[in-house]
Amino acid sequence: MPLDDENPAEDLVQCPYCGEFVEITLDSAGGRVQNYVEDCEVCCRPWNVTVHLRADGSASVTLSAQDE
């Protein structure tokens, strides 16, 4: 199902600090390219999150440690 305002999607990502897998919610309202900081639900350390929304509705998510 394509990502849109009525169908937010979740993506499973791996924390660059503790290695745990966590689901994050993707929001199409933020634009095609999004950069923001989100804390890990497990270890509470901050990630830099980059989301690229594609024309077909799919998404690519990249995480990096805040201190990189």
N, C-alpha and C positions, 0 to 999 in steps of 0.2 A: 504494500500500500504506500503511495507517495506521501511524503511529508508535506503537510499544509497546516493552515491555522486550525482546522477542525480535527486533524489527525496528527497530533504531536507523536514523535517516535522516541524510543529509548535506545541507547547504544551501550553495549557492555565494554568498559574500558578497564585497563590495568593501571593501578596507582604506581607512579614511578618511584615512590618511596618505600611503601610496605609490600607491594606486589599483589595486593588483594584486587579482585575483580569487583567493579562497582557499576551499577547502571546510572547513566545520566540521561536527562530528558533533553531532546533537541527541539528547538523552537524556530519555526520558519519566519516568524515575525522579526527576528534579529537581522535579517538580510542574508545574502548569498555567502558572505564570508564573515565569520564572527570570531572575535578574540575576547576572552574573558578569563577571570580567575575563579576557580571553584575549589572548595576544600574537600579532601577525601572523607567519606563517611566513616571510615575505619580508623585512620591515624590522625585525621584533622589537619594534615599538612596541605599547603596550597599548591594547586596545579595551574599552569597556563594551559588553557583549552583553546584549540583552533578548530573551527567547524567550517567545512566547505560544502555548501548545498549545491547539488548538480541540477541541471535542467530537468532531468527525468524524475526528480523528487528524492533521489538517494542522497546520502551524506557520507562525508569522510571526516573522521574525528582524530585529532592528534593531541596527545598530552605531553607536557614536559614539566620537569620539576621547576618550581618558582626560582630556585637559586642557580639555575643553569644559565 
